[in-house]
Amino acid sequence: MKKLENLLQQQRILFLDGGLATELEARGASLQDPLWSAKVLLEQPELIRQVHLDYFLAGADVAVTASYQASFEGLQRRGLSRQKARELMQLSVRLAGEARRRFWDVENNRQGRLFPLVAASVGPYGAFLADGSEYRGRYGLSVRELMDWHRPRLEALLNAGPDLLAFETIPCPEEAEALLRLLEEYPGATAWLSFSCRDASRLSQGEPFSEGVRLANGSPQAVAAGLNCTAPRYAAALLQEAKKHTKKPLLAYPNSGEPWDAAHHCWISGSHEQGFGKLPLEWVRAGARLIGGCCRTRPGDIKAMKALLSGEQFEF
């Protein structure tokens, strides 16, 4: 599964998509549920497919699936059988694949484009808790316990045939270690490892960002490392630090910069009126090869990012 590496050999920058769950919400889906975007898998799967398609049309080279908050425990808590929960996780991969096929079947869409990838989202244990823990860490679980918790859904997602996995919004080194050790149980699989960070140098749990990057660097199956769902103003400094600790491709897909209110389960609006502006130039100059957006970013942000960077020359 070296598809990401192959694309990076052909294109100096790969564009990821933007926020999926918050884009679904902007289009009328209700996310007031512990399942968050996984709720839409149950209720409006066709809307998920359309959002994926719109991100491809906006310029995304990679779609990240709607499985971030999907887990066996969370879905079974809603009354689904284990088999139905498995099918729902695999549906997330299939919807992204169907959107890709619809995009690629239109000949004009292929001009100047690479065949896009599908990355199956593997959110942190904190996302299952639905209390903002992905921005704090400190779960009180061991590496082994985290491996055991993640294993069933990794297996389910991989059986659906994504191009790679997206380990994302990881707040702490122990969860990163658990996921990378678990990945070794599936020798043909690859993943990127992306952390949530509290500032320009630390993971959300408080350890140095460099500690997480070094973990990714030590894994042959980790194909990229970086940050997501982190305030965009911190991204350039984090990427510069990451370059000191790995030669792997770096990625950055920050959120809009608006903070998450865990008590009220909502984003505090107001800071993203102008989009990312010229910040993506800084991210690429700092070493990012894969860039996109996370929560509260939209297809227009990806389109603007691609337009901003299209005429630039960068060295790698």
C-alpha positions as CSV (number, residue, x, y, z in Angstrom):
1,M,0.0,0.0,0.0
2,K,2.5,2.6,-1.2
3,K,0.0,4.7,-3.0
4,L,0.6,7.9,-1.0
5,E,4.4,7.7,-1.7
6,N,3.7,7.2,-5.4
7,L,1.6,10.3,-5.5
8,L,4.2,12.4,-3.7
9,Q,6.7,11.4,-6.3
10,Q,4.5,12.8,-9.0
11,Q,3.2,16.0,-7.2
12,R,5.1,18.2,-4.9
13,I,2.1,19.0,-2.7
14,L,-1.0,16.8,-2.1
15,F,-4.2,18.5,-1.0
16,L,-6.3,16.8,1.6
17,D,-9.9,17.6,2.1
18,G,-11.4,19.9,4.7
19,G,-13.7,19.3,7.6
20,L,-16.2,16.6,7.0
21,A,-18.4,16.6,10.0
22,T,-18.7,20.3,10.3
23,E,-19.4,20.5,6.5
24,L,-22.2,18.0,7.0
25,E,-23.5,20.2,9.8
26,A,-23.4,23.3,7.6
27,R,-25.6,21.4,5.1
28,G,-28.2,20.6,7.7
29,A,-27.1,17.4,9.3
30,S,-27.6,17.3,13.1
31,L,-24.4,16.3,14.9
32,Q,-25.8,16.7,18.5
33,D,-24.9,13.1,19.3
34,P,-22.0,11.2,20.8
35,L,-21.5,9.6,17.4
36,W,-20.9,12.9,15.8
37,S,-20.4,12.4,12.0
38,A,-20.9,8.6,12.4
39,K,-24.6,9.5,13.1
40,V,-24.8,10.7,9.5
41,L,-23.7,7.3,8.3
42,L,-26.8,6.0,9.9
43,E,-29.2,8.7,8.7
44,Q,-27.9,10.4,5.5
45,P,-25.1,8.4,3.9
46,E,-25.8,10.0,0.5
47,L,-24.9,13.4,2.0
48,I,-21.5,12.1,3.1
49,R,-20.9,10.9,-0.4
50,Q,-21.8,14.3,-1.8
51,V,-19.5,16.1,0.5
52,H,-16.6,13.8,-0.5
53,L,-17.4,14.6,-4.1
54,D,-17.5,18.3,-3.5
55,Y,-14.0,18.1,-1.9
56,F,-12.6,16.3,-4.9
57,L,-14.1,18.9,-7.1
58,A,-12.5,21.6,-5.0
59,G,-9.1,20.1,-5.6
60,A,-8.6,17.5,-2.8
61,D,-6.3,14.6,-3.7
62,V,-7.3,12.6,-0.6
63,A,-10.7,12.0,1.0
64,V,-10.7,11.2,4.7
65,T,-13.7,8.9,5.6
66,A,-16.5,9.6,8.1
67,S,-15.3,6.9,10.5
68,Y,-13.5,9.3,12.9
69,Q,-15.9,8.8,15.7
70,A,-17.2,5.4,14.7
71,S,-16.4,2.6,17.1
72,F,-17.9,-0.7,18.1
73,E,-18.6,0.5,21.6
74,G,-20.2,3.7,20.5
75,L,-22.4,2.1,17.8
76,Q,-23.4,-0.8,20.0
77,R,-24.4,1.7,22.7
78,R,-26.9,3.0,20.1
79,G,-28.4,-0.5,19.8
80,L,-26.5,-1.7,16.7
81,S,-25.3,-5.2,16.6
82,R,-21.6,-5.8,16.3
83,Q,-22.1,-6.9,12.7
84,K,-24.1,-3.8,11.8
85,A,-21.4,-1.6,13.5
86,R,-18.8,-3.3,11.3
87,E,-20.9,-2.7,8.2
88,L,-21.3,0.9,9.0
89,M,-17.6,1.5,9.5
90,Q,-17.0,-0.1,6.1
91,L,-19.7,1.9,4.6
92,S,-17.7,5.0,5.3
93,V,-14.9,3.7,3.2
94,R,-17.3,2.7,0.4
95,L,-18.9,6.1,0.3
96,A,-15.6,7.8,-0.2
97,G,-14.7,5.3,-2.9
98,E,-18.0,5.9,-4.7
99,A,-17.5,9.7,-4.6
100,R,-14.0,9.2,-6.1
101,R,-15.5,7.0,-8.8
102,R,-18.1,9.6,-9.7
103,F,-15.5,12.3,-9.8
104,W,-13.1,10.3,-12.0
105,D,-15.7,9.1,-14.4
106,V,-16.1,12.7,-15.7
107,E,-13.2,13.1,-18.1
108,N,-12.8,16.8,-17.6
109,N,-12.2,16.3,-13.9
110,R,-9.1,14.3,-14.7
111,Q,-7.2,17.1,-16.4
112,G,-4.0,17.8,-14.4
113,R,-5.1,15.5,-11.6
114,L,-3.9,12.4,-10.0
115,F,-6.2,9.6,-9.1
116,P,-7.3,10.5,-5.6
117,L,-6.8,8.4,-2.5
118,V,-9.2,7.3,0.3
119,A,-7.8,7.4,3.8
120,A,-9.8,5.7,6.5
121,S,-10.1,7.9,9.5
122,V,-9.1,6.4,12.8
123,G,-9.9,8.9,15.5
124,P,-8.5,8.8,19.0
125,Y,-10.1,7.0,22.0
126,G,-11.0,10.5,23.3
127,A,-13.4,10.9,20.3
128,F,-15.4,7.9,21.6
129,L,-15.6,9.5,25.0
130,A,-17.2,12.5,23.3
131,D,-16.0,14.9,26.1
132,G,-13.2,16.8,24.3
133,S,-10.6,14.3,25.5
134,E,-8.9,14.4,22.1
135,Y,-7.7,17.9,23.1
136,R,-6.5,16.8,26.5
137,G,-5.4,13.2,26.5
138,R,-4.8,11.6,29.9
139,Y,-7.2,8.7,29.4
140,G,-5.8,6.6,32.2
141,L,-5.3,3.6,29.8
142,S,-2.1,1.7,29.1
143,V,-0.6,1.3,25.6
144,R,-1.8,-2.3,25.6
145,E,-5.4,-1.3,26.6
146,L,-5.4,1.3,23.8
147,M,-4.2,-1.3,21.3
148,D,-7.0,-3.7,22.4
149,W,-9.6,-0.9,22.0
150,H,-8.5,0.2,18.6
151,R,-7.8,-3.3,17.1
152,P,-11.4,-4.3,16.0
153,R,-12.1,-1.1,14.1
154,L,-8.7,-1.1,12.4
155,E,-9.4,-4.6,11.2
156,A,-12.9,-3.6,10.0
157,L,-11.7,-0.5,8.2
158,L,-8.7,-2.3,6.5
159,N,-11.0,-5.0,5.3
160,A,-13.0,-2.3,3.4
161,G,-9.9,-1.6,1.3
162,P,-8.9,2.0,1.9
163,D,-5.6,3.2,0.3
164,L,-4.2,4.0,3.8
165,L,-5.3,4.8,7.3
166,A,-5.4,8.3,8.9
167,F,-4.5,8.2,12.6
168,E,-5.6,11.7,13.4
169,T,-6.2,14.1,16.3
170,I,-3.9,12.0,18.5
171,P,-3.3,13.9,21.7
172,C,-0.6,11.9,23.4
173,P,2.5,9.7,22.8
174,E,1.0,6.5,24.4
175,E,-1.9,6.5,21.9
176,A,0.5,7.1,19.0
177,E,2.6,4.2,20.3
178,A,-0.5,2.0,20.6
179,L,-1.6,2.7,17.0
180,L,1.8,2.2,15.5
181,R,2.4,-1.1,17.4
182,L,-1.1,-2.2,16.3
183,L,-0.3,-1.4,12.7
184,E,2.6,-3.9,12.8
185,E,-0.1,-6.6,13.1
186,Y,-1.2,-5.7,9.5
187,P,2.1,-5.7,7.5
188,G,0.5,-4.5,4.3
189,A,-1.1,-1.5,5.8
190,T,0.2,2.1,6.0
191,A,-0.9,5.2,7.9
192,W,-0.2,8.8,8.5
193,L,0.1,9.9,12.1
194,S,-1.3,13.3,12.9
195,F,-1.5,15.0,16.3
196,S,-3.6,17.6,18.0
197,C,-1.4,20.2,19.6
198,R,-2.1,22.8,22.3
199,D,0.4,25.3,21.1
200,A,3.4,25.8,18.8
201,S,5.5,23.1,20.5
202,R,3.4,20.7,22.6
203,L,1.0,17.9,22.1
204,S,-2.5,18.4,23.6
205,Q,-1.5,16.2,26.6
206,G,1.5,18.4,27.1
207,E,4.5,16.4,25.9
208,P,6.8,17.9,23.2
209,F,5.4,17.5,19.7
210,S,8.9,16.2,18.8
211,E,8.2,13.1,20.9
212,G,5.2,12.2,18.7
213,V,7.1,12.8,15.5
214,R,10.0,10.6,16.6
215,L,7.5,7.8,17.2
216,A,6.2,8.1,13.6
217,N,9.8,8.3,12.4
218,G,10.5,4.9,13.9
219,S,7.7,3.1,12.2
220,P,8.3,1.9,8.6
221,Q,4.5,1.8,8.1
222,A,4.0,5.4,9.0
223,V,4.1,7.2,5.7
224,A,3.7,10.8,6.9
225,A,3.6,12.7,10.2
226,G,2.2,16.0,11.3
227,L,-0.7,17.8,12.9
228,N,-4.4,18.3,12.5
229,C,-7.3,20.0,14.4
230,T,-4.8,22.4,15.8
231,A,-5.0,26.2,15.5
232,P,-3.5,27.3,12.2
233,R,-1.2,29.9,13.7
234,Y,0.8,27.1,15.3
235,A,1.3,25.0,12.2
236,A,4.5,26.5,10.8
237,A,6.4,26.3,14.0
238,L,5.3,22.7,14.6
239,L,6.3,21.7,11.1
240,Q,9.7,23.3,11.5
241,E,10.2,21.3,14.7
242,A,9.1,18.1,13.0
243,K,11.7,18.5,10.3
244,K,14.4,18.2,12.9
245,H,13.2,14.7,13.8
246,T,12.1,13.0,10.6
247,K,12.6,12.8,6.9
248,K,9.1,11.5,6.3
249,P,6.6,13.7,4.5
250,L,5.0,16.2,6.8
251,L,1.3,17.0,6.8
252,A,-0.8,19.9,8.2
253,Y,-4.5,20.2,8.2
254,P,-5.4,22.6,11.0
255,N,-8.9,23.5,12.1
256,S,-10.3,27.0,11.5
257,G,-8.7,28.3,14.7
258,E,-12.0,28.4,16.6
259,P,-11.9,26.7,20.0
260,W,-14.0,23.7,20.9
261,D,-16.4,24.1,23.8
262,A,-16.5,20.6,25.3
263,A,-19.1,21.5,27.9
264,H,-21.6,22.6,25.3
265,H,-20.4,20.4,22.4
266,C,-20.0,23.2,20.0
267,W,-17.4,25.3,18.2
268,I,-17.0,28.9,19.4
269,S,-17.5,30.9,16.2
270,G,-15.9,34.0,14.9
271,S,-12.2,33.6,14.0
272,H,-12.3,32.1,10.5
273,E,-14.0,34.8,8.5
274,Q,-11.0,35.2,6.2
275,G,-10.1,31.6,5.9
276,F,-6.5,30.5,6.1
277,G,-5.3,33.5,4.0
278,K,-1.6,33.1,3.1
279,L,-0.8,30.7,6.0
280,P,-0.6,27.7,3.7
281,L,2.5,29.3,2.1
282,E,4.2,29.2,5.5
283,W,3.2,25.5,6.0
284,V,4.7,24.4,2.7
285,R,7.8,26.5,3.2
286,A,8.1,24.9,6.6
287,G,8.2,21.5,4.9
288,A,4.5,20.3,4.6
289,R,3.9,18.0,1.6
290,L,0.3,17.3,2.4
291,I,-2.0,20.1,3.4
292,G,-5.7,20.6,4.0
293,G,-8.2,21.6,6.7
294,C,-10.0,20.1,9.7
295,C,-13.0,21.2,11.6
296,R,-14.9,24.3,10.4
297,T,-13.0,24.4,7.1
298,R,-14.9,23.9,3.9
299,P,-14.5,23.1,0.2
300,G,-13.9,26.8,-0.5
301,D,-10.9,26.7,1.8
302,I,-9.3,23.8,-0.1
303,K,-10.0,25.5,-3.5
304,A,-8.4,28.8,-2.2
305,M,-5.4,26.9,-0.8
306,K,-4.8,25.2,-4.1
307,A,-5.1,28.5,-6.0
308,L,-2.7,30.2,-3.6
309,L,-0.1,27.5,-4.1
310,S,-0.5,26.7,-7.7
311,G,2.1,29.2,-9.0
312,E,4.6,28.8,-6.3
313,Q,7.9,27.0,-6.6
314,F,9.1,25.0,-3.6
315,E,12.2,22.8,-3.0
316,F,12.0,19.5,-1.2
